[in-house]
């Protein structure tokens, strides 16, 4: 899933600030929340939305609204 985080934030395939990459990575790979510890697509989505909470309201809404479709496309064919 590192590649998905990279595509989203470093390659700007998701309309979200690049500086969130480290936070998303940490939330996904080193989650403090036990329910998110299994590294699933659901926990990846939660890692993104947790990081989005650092944004102002409008950018947060825009990024969150585009997340599901991005994850669907980005994870198609990944095992």
PyMOL Python script that loads the backbone (N, CA, C, O; Angstrom):
from pymol import cmd

cmd.read_pdbstr("""\
ATOM      1  N   UNK A   1       0.805  -1.204   0.000  1.00  0.00           N
ATOM      2  CA  UNK A   1       0.000   0.000   0.000  1.00  0.00           C
ATOM      3  C   UNK A   1       0.848   1.269   0.000  1.00  0.00           C
ATOM      4  O   UNK A   1       0.324   2.370  -0.169  1.00  0.00           O
ATOM      5  N   UNK A   2       2.150   1.116   0.189  1.00  0.00           N
ATOM      6  CA  UNK A   2       3.017   2.296   0.115  1.00  0.00           C
ATOM      7  C   UNK A   2       2.871   2.979  -1.233  1.00  0.00           C
ATOM      8  O   UNK A   2       2.888   4.207  -1.326  1.00  0.00           O
ATOM      9  N   UNK A   3       2.728   2.172  -2.277  1.00  0.00           N
ATOM     10  CA  UNK A   3       2.612   2.740  -3.618  1.00  0.00           C
ATOM     11  C   UNK A   3       1.329   3.558  -3.759  1.00  0.00           C
ATOM     12  O   UNK A   3       1.321   4.566  -4.466  1.00  0.00           O
ATOM     13  N   UNK A   4       0.264   3.150  -3.109  1.00  0.00           N
ATOM     14  CA  UNK A   4      -1.002   3.893  -3.166  1.00  0.00           C
ATOM     15  C   UNK A   4      -0.846   5.244  -2.467  1.00  0.00           C
ATOM     16  O   UNK A   4      -1.301   6.267  -2.978  1.00  0.00           O
ATOM     17  N   UNK A   5      -0.207   5.245  -1.310  1.00  0.00           N
ATOM     18  CA  UNK A   5       0.029   6.497  -0.586  1.00  0.00           C
ATOM     19  C   UNK A   5       0.918   7.417  -1.428  1.00  0.00           C
ATOM     20  O   UNK A   5       0.678   8.622  -1.505  1.00  0.00           O
ATOM     21  N   UNK A   6       1.932   6.845  -2.050  1.00  0.00           N
ATOM     22  CA  UNK A   6       2.850   7.621  -2.894  1.00  0.00           C
ATOM     23  C   UNK A   6       2.105   8.232  -4.077  1.00  0.00           C
ATOM     24  O   UNK A   6       2.249   9.421  -4.361  1.00  0.00           O
ATOM     25  N   UNK A   7       1.314   7.419  -4.760  1.00  0.00           N
ATOM     26  CA  UNK A   7       0.552   7.930  -5.908  1.00  0.00           C
ATOM     27  C   UNK A   7      -0.392   9.046  -5.485  1.00  0.00           C
ATOM     28  O   UNK A   7      -0.514  10.064  -6.166  1.00  0.00           O
ATOM     29  N   UNK A   8      -1.050   8.845  -4.365  1.00  0.00           N
ATOM     30  CA  UNK A   8      -2.041   9.820  -3.914  1.00  0.00           C
ATOM     31  C   UNK A   8      -1.418  11.160  -3.595  1.00  0.00           C
ATOM     32  O   UNK A   8      -1.891  12.197  -4.060  1.00  0.00           O
ATOM     33  N   UNK A   9      -0.359  11.145  -2.803  1.00  0.00           N
ATOM     34  CA  UNK A   9       0.145  12.397  -2.243  1.00  0.00           C
ATOM     35  C   UNK A   9       1.429  12.902  -2.893  1.00  0.00           C
ATOM     36  O   UNK A   9       1.555  14.102  -3.136  1.00  0.00           O
ATOM     37  N   UNK A  10       2.363  12.039  -3.173  1.00  0.00           N
ATOM     38  CA  UNK A  10       3.620  12.493  -3.778  1.00  0.00           C
ATOM     39  C   UNK A  10       3.419  12.783  -5.268  1.00  0.00           C
ATOM     40  O   UNK A  10       3.913  13.784  -5.786  1.00  0.00           O
ATOM     41  N   UNK A  11       2.696  11.901  -5.943  1.00  0.00           N
ATOM     42  CA  UNK A  11       2.425  12.108  -7.369  1.00  0.00           C
ATOM     43  C   UNK A  11       1.178  12.956  -7.611  1.00  0.00           C
ATOM     44  O   UNK A  11       0.802  13.195  -8.758  1.00  0.00           O
ATOM     45  N   UNK A  12       0.545  13.402  -6.547  1.00  0.00           N
ATOM     46  CA  UNK A  12      -0.629  14.296  -6.597  1.00  0.00           C
ATOM     47  C   UNK A  12      -1.803  13.732  -7.401  1.00  0.00           C
ATOM     48  O   UNK A  12      -2.499  14.480  -8.087  1.00  0.00           O
ATOM     49  N   UNK A  13      -2.025  12.417  -7.321  1.00  0.00           N
ATOM     50  CA  UNK A  13      -3.181  11.840  -7.992  1.00  0.00           C
ATOM     51  C   UNK A  13      -4.465  12.040  -7.200  1.00  0.00           C
ATOM     52  O   UNK A  13      -5.562  11.834  -7.719  1.00  0.00           O
ATOM     53  N   UNK A  14      -4.325  12.441  -5.945  1.00  0.00           N
ATOM     54  CA  UNK A  14      -5.460  12.798  -5.108  1.00  0.00           C
ATOM     55  C   UNK A  14      -5.286  14.257  -4.719  1.00  0.00           C
ATOM     56  O   UNK A  14      -4.188  14.688  -4.364  1.00  0.00           O
ATOM     57  N   UNK A  15      -6.353  15.000  -4.785  1.00  0.00           N
ATOM     58  CA  UNK A  15      -6.285  16.431  -4.469  1.00  0.00           C
ATOM     59  C   UNK A  15      -6.166  16.620  -2.960  1.00  0.00           C
ATOM     60  O   UNK A  15      -7.136  16.938  -2.272  1.00  0.00           O
ATOM     61  N   UNK A  16      -4.936  16.414  -2.468  1.00  0.00           N
ATOM     62  CA  UNK A  16      -4.639  16.574  -1.041  1.00  0.00           C
ATOM     63  C   UNK A  16      -3.177  17.002  -0.925  1.00  0.00           C
ATOM     64  O   UNK A  16      -2.365  16.659  -1.784  1.00  0.00           O
ATOM     65  N   UNK A  17      -2.839  17.732   0.107  1.00  0.00           N
ATOM     66  CA  UNK A  17      -1.471  18.232   0.263  1.00  0.00           C
ATOM     67  C   UNK A  17      -0.437  17.116   0.454  1.00  0.00           C
ATOM     68  O   UNK A  17      -0.680  16.130   1.150  1.00  0.00           O
ATOM     69  N   UNK A  18       0.709  17.303  -0.180  1.00  0.00           N
ATOM     70  CA  UNK A  18       1.791  16.323  -0.106  1.00  0.00           C
ATOM     71  C   UNK A  18       2.309  16.123   1.312  1.00  0.00           C
ATOM     72  O   UNK A  18       2.768  15.034   1.657  1.00  0.00           O
ATOM     73  N   UNK A  19       2.241  17.159   2.131  1.00  0.00           N
ATOM     74  CA  UNK A  19       2.807  17.043   3.473  1.00  0.00           C
ATOM     75  C   UNK A  19       2.074  16.018   4.345  1.00  0.00           C
ATOM     76  O   UNK A  19       2.554  15.674   5.425  1.00  0.00           O
ATOM     77  N   UNK A  20       0.935  15.535   3.895  1.00  0.00           N
ATOM     78  CA  UNK A  20       0.198  14.531   4.653  1.00  0.00           C
ATOM     79  C   UNK A  20       0.728  13.114   4.441  1.00  0.00           C
ATOM     80  O   UNK A  20       0.290  12.187   5.123  1.00  0.00           O
ATOM     81  N   UNK A  21       1.649  12.934   3.522  1.00  0.00           N
ATOM     82  CA  UNK A  21       2.143  11.594   3.196  1.00  0.00           C
ATOM     83  C   UNK A  21       2.699  10.867   4.423  1.00  0.00           C
ATOM     84  O   UNK A  21       2.378   9.698   4.637  1.00  0.00           O
ATOM     85  N   UNK A  22       3.507  11.522   5.212  1.00  0.00           N
ATOM     86  CA  UNK A  22       4.092  10.888   6.400  1.00  0.00           C
ATOM     87  C   UNK A  22       3.003  10.512   7.401  1.00  0.00           C
ATOM     88  O   UNK A  22       3.051   9.438   8.001  1.00  0.00           O
ATOM     89  N   UNK A  23       2.037  11.385   7.577  1.00  0.00           N
ATOM     90  CA  UNK A  23       0.953  11.106   8.535  1.00  0.00           C
ATOM     91  C   UNK A  23       0.125   9.912   8.073  1.00  0.00           C
ATOM     92  O   UNK A  23      -0.203   9.043   8.882  1.00  0.00           O
ATOM     93  N   UNK A  24      -0.216   9.854   6.789  1.00  0.00           N
ATOM     94  CA  UNK A  24      -0.987   8.723   6.268  1.00  0.00           C
ATOM     95  C   UNK A  24      -0.177   7.439   6.444  1.00  0.00           C
ATOM     96  O   UNK A  24      -0.702   6.423   6.898  1.00  0.00           O
ATOM     97  N   UNK A  25       1.090   7.493   6.086  1.00  0.00           N
ATOM     98  CA  UNK A  25       1.970   6.329   6.229  1.00  0.00           C
ATOM     99  C   UNK A  25       1.994   5.842   7.676  1.00  0.00           C
ATOM    100  O   UNK A  25       1.830   4.649   7.933  1.00  0.00           O
ATOM    101  N   UNK A  26       2.194   6.744   8.603  1.00  0.00           N
ATOM    102  CA  UNK A  26       2.261   6.366  10.015  1.00  0.00           C
ATOM    103  C   UNK A  26       0.929   5.824  10.524  1.00  0.00           C
ATOM    104  O   UNK A  26       0.898   4.846  11.272  1.00  0.00           O
ATOM    105  N   UNK A  27      -0.159   6.452  10.124  1.00  0.00           N
ATOM    106  CA  UNK A  27      -1.481   5.981  10.554  1.00  0.00           C
ATOM    107  C   UNK A  27      -1.780   4.578  10.014  1.00  0.00           C
ATOM    108  O   UNK A  27      -2.452   3.788  10.677  1.00  0.00           O
ATOM    109  N   UNK A  28      -1.285   4.272   8.819  1.00  0.00           N
ATOM    110  CA  UNK A  28      -1.544   2.963   8.215  1.00  0.00           C
ATOM    111  C   UNK A  28      -0.598   1.886   8.750  1.00  0.00           C
ATOM    112  O   UNK A  28      -1.045   0.810   9.147  1.00  0.00           O
ATOM    113  N   UNK A  29       0.693   2.168   8.760  1.00  0.00           N
ATOM    114  CA  UNK A  29       1.672   1.144   9.123  1.00  0.00           C
ATOM    115  C   UNK A  29       1.935   1.049  10.623  1.00  0.00           C
ATOM    116  O   UNK A  29       2.358  -0.004  11.098  1.00  0.00           O
ATOM    117  N   UNK A  30       1.700   2.100  11.367  1.00  0.00           N
ATOM    118  CA  UNK A  30       1.950   2.112  12.814  1.00  0.00           C
ATOM    119  C   UNK A  30       0.751   2.673  13.568  1.00  0.00           C
ATOM    120  O   UNK A  30       0.900   3.530  14.440  1.00  0.00           O
ATOM    121  N   UNK A  31      -0.423   2.192  13.230  1.00  0.00           N
ATOM    122  CA  UNK A  31      -1.643   2.742  13.821  1.00  0.00           C
ATOM    123  C   UNK A  31      -1.687   2.524  15.329  1.00  0.00           C
ATOM    124  O   UNK A  31      -1.341   1.458  15.836  1.00  0.00           O
ATOM    125  N   UNK A  32      -2.115   3.551  16.013  1.00  0.00           N
ATOM    126  CA  UNK A  32      -2.306   3.464  17.460  1.00  0.00           C
ATOM    127  C   UNK A  32      -3.691   2.924  17.790  1.00  0.00           C
ATOM    128  O   UNK A  32      -3.965   2.573  18.937  1.00  0.00           O
ATOM    129  N   UNK A  33      -4.557   2.857  16.797  1.00  0.00           N
ATOM    130  CA  UNK A  33      -5.919   2.370  16.987  1.00  0.00           C
ATOM    131  C   UNK A  33      -5.954   0.885  16.628  1.00  0.00           C
ATOM    132  O   UNK A  33      -5.665   0.509  15.492  1.00  0.00           O
ATOM    133  N   UNK A  34      -6.303   0.056  17.585  1.00  0.00           N
ATOM    134  CA  UNK A  34      -6.250  -1.391  17.394  1.00  0.00           C
ATOM    135  C   UNK A  34      -7.096  -1.866  16.208  1.00  0.00           C
ATOM    136  O   UNK A  34      -6.682  -2.770  15.481  1.00  0.00           O
ATOM    137  N   UNK A  35      -8.267  -1.272  16.007  1.00  0.00           N
ATOM    138  CA  UNK A  35      -9.144  -1.686  14.917  1.00  0.00           C
ATOM    139  C   UNK A  35      -8.526  -1.401  13.545  1.00  0.00           C
ATOM    140  O   UNK A  35      -8.889  -2.041  12.558  1.00  0.00           O
ATOM    141  N   UNK A  36      -7.595  -0.447  13.478  1.00  0.00           N
ATOM    142  CA  UNK A  36      -6.970  -0.090  12.209  1.00  0.00           C
ATOM    143  C   UNK A  36      -5.663  -0.852  11.980  1.00  0.00           C
ATOM    144  O   UNK A  36      -5.076  -0.752  10.903  1.00  0.00           O
ATOM    145  N   UNK A  37      -5.207  -1.602  12.964  1.00  0.00           N
ATOM    146  CA  UNK A  37      -3.916  -2.290  12.873  1.00  0.00           C
ATOM    147  C   UNK A  37      -3.830  -3.277  11.711  1.00  0.00           C
ATOM    148  O   UNK A  37      -2.799  -3.318  11.040  1.00  0.00           O
ATOM    149  N   UNK A  38      -4.875  -4.081  11.441  1.00  0.00           N
ATOM    150  CA  UNK A  38      -4.785  -4.944  10.262  1.00  0.00           C
ATOM    151  C   UNK A  38      -4.679  -4.070   9.008  1.00  0.00           C
ATOM    152  O   UNK A  38      -5.492  -3.167   8.809  1.00  0.00           O
ATOM    153  N   UNK A  39      -3.712  -4.330   8.193  1.00  0.00           N
ATOM    154  CA  UNK A  39      -3.469  -3.460   7.038  1.00  0.00           C
ATOM    155  C   UNK A  39      -4.381  -3.861   5.878  1.00  0.00           C
ATOM    156  O   UNK A  39      -4.015  -4.636   4.995  1.00  0.00           O
ATOM    157  N   UNK A  40      -5.586  -3.292   5.929  1.00  0.00           N
ATOM    158  CA  UNK A  40      -6.610  -3.561   4.930  1.00  0.00           C
ATOM    159  C   UNK A  40      -6.920  -2.270   4.176  1.00  0.00           C
ATOM    160  O   UNK A  40      -6.420  -1.199   4.522  1.00  0.00           O
ATOM    161  N   UNK A  41      -7.738  -2.387   3.158  1.00  0.00           N
ATOM    162  CA  UNK A  41      -8.172  -1.195   2.422  1.00  0.00           C
ATOM    163  C   UNK A  41      -8.962  -0.268   3.346  1.00  0.00           C
ATOM    164  O   UNK A  41      -8.850   0.955   3.253  1.00  0.00           O
ATOM    165  N   UNK A  42      -9.753  -0.852   4.227  1.00  0.00           N
ATOM    166  CA  UNK A  42     -10.522  -0.057   5.185  1.00  0.00           C
ATOM    167  C   UNK A  42      -9.593   0.738   6.096  1.00  0.00           C
ATOM    168  O   UNK A  42      -9.844   1.914   6.359  1.00  0.00           O
ATOM    169  N   UNK A  43      -8.519   0.107   6.582  1.00  0.00           N
ATOM    170  CA  UNK A  43      -7.596   0.829   7.464  1.00  0.00           C
ATOM    171  C   UNK A  43      -6.800   1.874   6.680  1.00  0.00           C
ATOM    172  O   UNK A  43      -6.424   2.905   7.237  1.00  0.00           O
ATOM    173  N   UNK A  44      -6.538   1.620   5.398  1.00  0.00           N
ATOM    174  CA  UNK A  44      -5.877   2.634   4.568  1.00  0.00           C
ATOM    175  C   UNK A  44      -6.784   3.854   4.407  1.00  0.00           C
ATOM    176  O   UNK A  44      -6.329   4.992   4.515  1.00  0.00           O
ATOM    177  N   UNK A  45      -8.052   3.612   4.152  1.00  0.00           N
ATOM    178  CA  UNK A  45      -9.007   4.711   4.041  1.00  0.00           C
ATOM    179  C   UNK A  45      -9.057   5.505   5.340  1.00  0.00           C
ATOM    180  O   UNK A  45      -9.093   6.735   5.317  1.00  0.00           O
ATOM    181  N   UNK A  46      -9.059   4.815   6.459  1.00  0.00           N
ATOM    182  CA  UNK A  46      -9.061   5.487   7.753  1.00  0.00           C
ATOM    183  C   UNK A  46      -7.772   6.269   7.992  1.00  0.00           C
ATOM    184  O   UNK A  46      -7.803   7.324   8.625  1.00  0.00           O
ATOM    185  N   UNK A  47      -6.655   5.774   7.500  1.00  0.00           N
ATOM    186  CA  UNK A  47      -5.388   6.503   7.631  1.00  0.00           C
ATOM    187  C   UNK A  47      -5.459   7.827   6.881  1.00  0.00           C
ATOM    188  O   UNK A  47      -5.016   8.857   7.388  1.00  0.00           O
ATOM    189  N   UNK A  48      -6.016   7.798   5.675  1.00  0.00           N
ATOM    190  CA  UNK A  48      -6.185   9.036   4.913  1.00  0.00           C
ATOM    191  C   UNK A  48      -7.125   9.994   5.630  1.00  0.00           C
ATOM    192  O   UNK A  48      -6.798  11.168   5.800  1.00  0.00           O
ATOM    193  N   UNK A  49      -8.286   9.507   6.050  1.00  0.00           N
ATOM    194  CA  UNK A  49      -9.247  10.415   6.675  1.00  0.00           C
ATOM    195  C   UNK A  49      -8.739  10.949   8.014  1.00  0.00           C
ATOM    196  O   UNK A  49      -9.064  12.074   8.394  1.00  0.00           O
ATOM    197  N   UNK A  50      -7.959  10.167   8.718  1.00  0.00           N
ATOM    198  CA  UNK A  50      -7.350  10.673   9.963  1.00  0.00           C
ATOM    199  C   UNK A  50      -6.386  11.815   9.660  1.00  0.00           C
ATOM    200  O   UNK A  50      -6.364  12.822  10.368  1.00  0.00           O
ATOM    201  N   UNK A  51      -5.597  11.655   8.614  1.00  0.00           N
ATOM    202  CA  UNK A  51      -4.653  12.709   8.221  1.00  0.00           C
ATOM    203  C   UNK A  51      -5.387  13.941   7.707  1.00  0.00           C
ATOM    204  O   UNK A  51      -4.939  15.066   7.927  1.00  0.00           O
ATOM    205  N   UNK A  52      -6.510  13.737   7.025  1.00  0.00           N
ATOM    206  CA  UNK A  52      -7.274  14.864   6.490  1.00  0.00           C
ATOM    207  C   UNK A  52      -7.809  15.761   7.598  1.00  0.00           C
ATOM    208  O   UNK A  52      -8.120  16.926   7.352  1.00  0.00           O
ATOM    209  N   UNK A  53      -7.920  15.239   8.808  1.00  0.00           N
ATOM    210  CA  UNK A  53      -8.425  16.046   9.922  1.00  0.00           C
ATOM    211  C   UNK A  53      -7.508  17.223  10.232  1.00  0.00           C
ATOM    212  O   UNK A  53      -7.920  18.164  10.911  1.00  0.00           O
ATOM    213  N   UNK A  54      -6.259  17.184   9.740  1.00  0.00           N
ATOM    214  CA  UNK A  54      -5.326  18.294   9.928  1.00  0.00           C
ATOM    215  C   UNK A  54      -5.625  19.465   9.004  1.00  0.00           C
ATOM    216  O   UNK A  54      -5.080  20.554   9.185  1.00  0.00           O
ATOM    217  N   UNK A  55      -6.483  19.251   8.017  1.00  0.00           N
ATOM    218  CA  UNK A  55      -6.785  20.282   7.020  1.00  0.00           C
ATOM    219  C   UNK A  55      -7.918  21.188   7.482  1.00  0.00           C
ATOM    220  O   UNK A  55      -8.696  20.830   8.367  1.00  0.00           O
ATOM    221  N   UNK A  56      -7.999  22.369   6.870  1.00  0.00           N
ATOM    222  CA  UNK A  56      -9.145  23.242   7.079  1.00  0.00           C
ATOM    223  C   UNK A  56     -10.387  22.564   6.490  1.00  0.00           C
ATOM    224  O   UNK A  56     -10.271  21.615   5.715  1.00  0.00           O
ATOM    225  N   UNK A  57     -11.542  23.044   6.851  1.00  0.00           N
ATOM    226  CA  UNK A  57     -12.807  22.380   6.514  1.00  0.00           C
ATOM    227  C   UNK A  57     -13.012  22.137   5.016  1.00  0.00           C
ATOM    228  O   UNK A  57     -13.339  21.017   4.621  1.00  0.00           O
ATOM    229  N   UNK A  58     -12.829  23.143   4.186  1.00  0.00           N
ATOM    230  CA  UNK A  58     -13.106  22.984   2.757  1.00  0.00           C
ATOM    231  C   UNK A  58     -12.119  22.022   2.093  1.00  0.00           C
ATOM    232  O   UNK A  58     -12.561  21.111   1.393  1.00  0.00           O
ATOM    233  N   UNK A  59     -10.797  22.178   2.278  1.00  0.00           N
ATOM    234  CA  UNK A  59      -9.887  21.190   1.704  1.00  0.00           C
ATOM    235  C   UNK A  59     -10.132  19.775   2.254  1.00  0.00           C
ATOM    236  O   UNK A  59      -9.973  18.793   1.530  1.00  0.00           O
ATOM    237  N   UNK A  60     -10.510  19.675   3.510  1.00  0.00           N
ATOM    238  CA  UNK A  60     -10.799  18.373   4.111  1.00  0.00           C
ATOM    239  C   UNK A  60     -11.987  17.715   3.403  1.00  0.00           C
ATOM    240  O   UNK A  60     -11.932  16.532   3.066  1.00  0.00           O
ATOM    241  N   UNK A  61     -13.045  18.471   3.181  1.00  0.00           N
ATOM    242  CA  UNK A  61     -14.228  17.941   2.489  1.00  0.00           C
ATOM    243  C   UNK A  61     -13.910  17.524   1.062  1.00  0.00           C
ATOM    244  O   UNK A  61     -14.352  16.469   0.607  1.00  0.00           O
ATOM    245  N   UNK A  62     -13.141  18.352   0.353  1.00  0.00           N
ATOM    246  CA  UNK A  62     -12.781  18.028  -1.029  1.00  0.00           C
ATOM    247  C   UNK A  62     -11.954  16.751  -1.102  1.00  0.00           C
ATOM    248  O   UNK A  62     -12.228  15.882  -1.930  1.00  0.00           O
ATOM    249  N   UNK A  63     -10.951  16.633  -0.248  1.00  0.00           N
ATOM    250  CA  UNK A  63     -10.087  15.447  -0.260  1.00  0.00           C
ATOM    251  C   UNK A  63     -10.876  14.200   0.120  1.00  0.00           C
ATOM    252  O   UNK A  63     -10.716  13.148  -0.499  1.00  0.00           O
ATOM    253  N   UNK A  64     -11.716  14.313   1.124  1.00  0.00           N
ATOM    254  CA  UNK A  64     -12.507  13.172   1.579  1.00  0.00           C
ATOM    255  C   UNK A  64     -13.489  12.726   0.503  1.00  0.00           C
ATOM    256  O   UNK A  64     -13.701  11.529   0.313  1.00  0.00           O
ATOM    257  N   UNK A  65     -14.085  13.674  -0.196  1.00  0.00           N
ATOM    258  CA  UNK A  65     -15.052  13.354  -1.244  1.00  0.00           C
ATOM    259  C   UNK A  65     -14.417  12.580  -2.396  1.00  0.00           C
ATOM    260  O   UNK A  65     -15.087  11.774  -3.041  1.00  0.00           O
ATOM    261  N   UNK A  66     -13.147  12.812  -2.656  1.00  0.00           N
ATOM    262  CA  UNK A  66     -12.470  12.157  -3.779  1.00  0.00           C
ATOM    263  C   UNK A  66     -11.745  10.881  -3.375  1.00  0.00           C
ATOM    264  O   UNK A  66     -11.277  10.138  -4.237  1.00  0.00           O
ATOM    265  N   UNK A  67     -11.647  10.620  -2.089  1.00  0.00           N
ATOM    266  CA  UNK A  67     -10.851   9.497  -1.601  1.00  0.00           C
ATOM    267  C   UNK A  67     -11.377   8.141  -2.065  1.00  0.00           C
ATOM    268  O   UNK A  67     -10.593   7.324  -2.549  1.00  0.00           O
ATOM    269  N   UNK A  68     -12.656   7.879  -1.934  1.00  0.00           N
ATOM    270  CA  UNK A  68     -13.204   6.560  -2.274  1.00  0.00           C
ATOM    271  C   UNK A  68     -12.946   6.184  -3.730  1.00  0.00           C
ATOM    272  O   UNK A  68     -12.518   5.066  -4.018  1.00  0.00           O
ATOM    273  N   UNK A  69     -13.203   7.109  -4.642  1.00  0.00           N
ATOM    274  CA  UNK A  69     -12.980   6.798  -6.055  1.00  0.00           C
ATOM    275  C   UNK A  69     -11.499   6.623  -6.360  1.00  0.00           C
ATOM    276  O   UNK A  69     -11.129   5.773  -7.170  1.00  0.00           O
ATOM    277  N   UNK A  70     -10.639   7.431  -5.710  1.00  0.00           N
ATOM    278  CA  UNK A  70      -9.205   7.260  -5.897  1.00  0.00           C
ATOM    279  C   UNK A  70      -8.757   5.879  -5.419  1.00  0.00           C
ATOM    280  O   UNK A  70      -8.046   5.173  -6.133  1.00  0.00           O
ATOM    281  N   UNK A  71      -9.171   5.497  -4.218  1.00  0.00           N
ATOM    282  CA  UNK A  71      -8.758   4.197  -3.665  1.00  0.00           C
ATOM    283  C   UNK A  71      -9.261   3.037  -4.525  1.00  0.00           C
ATOM    284  O   UNK A  71      -8.554   2.047  -4.716  1.00  0.00           O
ATOM    285  N   UNK A  72     -10.461   3.162  -5.032  1.00  0.00           N
ATOM    286  CA  UNK A  72     -11.008   2.112  -5.894  1.00  0.00           C
ATOM    287  C   UNK A  72     -10.145   1.920  -7.136  1.00  0.00           C
ATOM    288  O   UNK A  72      -9.797   0.794  -7.492  1.00  0.00           O
ATOM    289  N   UNK A  73      -9.803   3.020  -7.789  1.00  0.00           N
ATOM    290  CA  UNK A  73      -8.963   2.943  -8.985  1.00  0.00           C
ATOM    291  C   UNK A  73      -7.539   2.515  -8.643  1.00  0.00           C
ATOM    292  O   UNK A  73      -6.947   1.703  -9.354  1.00  0.00           O
ATOM    293  N   UNK A  74      -6.993   3.049  -7.571  1.00  0.00           N
ATOM    294  CA  UNK A  74      -5.601   2.789  -7.229  1.00  0.00           C
ATOM    295  C   UNK A  74      -5.358   1.369  -6.754  1.00  0.00           C
ATOM    296  O   UNK A  74      -4.251   0.851  -6.899  1.00  0.00           O
ATOM    297  N   UNK A  75      -6.367   0.734  -6.195  1.00  0.00           N
ATOM    298  CA  UNK A  75      -6.163  -0.602  -5.653  1.00  0.00           C
ATOM    299  C   UNK A  75      -6.696  -1.714  -6.557  1.00  0.00           C
ATOM    300  O   UNK A  75      -6.562  -2.892  -6.226  1.00  0.00           O
ATOM    301  N   UNK A  76      -7.286  -1.365  -7.668  1.00  0.00           N
ATOM    302  CA  UNK A  76      -7.751  -2.377  -8.596  1.00  0.00           C
ATOM    303  C   UNK A  76      -6.561  -3.183  -9.101  1.00  0.00           C
ATOM    304  O   UNK A  76      -5.617  -2.630  -9.664  1.00  0.00           O
ATOM    305  N   UNK A  77      -6.615  -4.464  -8.897  1.00  0.00           N
ATOM    306  CA  UNK A  77      -5.535  -5.340  -9.367  1.00  0.00           C
ATOM    307  C   UNK A  77      -4.416  -5.538  -8.368  1.00  0.00           C
ATOM    308  O   UNK A  77      -3.535  -6.365  -8.603  1.00  0.00           O
ATOM    309  N   UNK A  78      -4.416  -4.805  -7.254  1.00  0.00           N
ATOM    310  CA  UNK A  78      -3.407  -5.034  -6.226  1.00  0.00           C
ATOM    311  C   UNK A  78      -3.820  -6.233  -5.391  1.00  0.00           C
ATOM    312  O   UNK A  78      -5.006  -6.455  -5.145  1.00  0.00           O
ATOM    313  N   UNK A  79      -2.839  -6.998  -4.961  1.00  0.00           N
ATOM    314  CA  UNK A  79      -3.173  -8.138  -4.104  1.00  0.00           C
ATOM    315  C   UNK A  79      -2.626  -7.933  -2.714  1.00  0.00           C
ATOM    316  O   UNK A  79      -2.806  -8.788  -1.848  1.00  0.00           O
TER     317      UNK A  79
END
""", "prot")
cmd.dss("prot")
cmd.show_as("cartoon", "prot")
cmd.util.cbc("prot")
cmd.orient("prot")
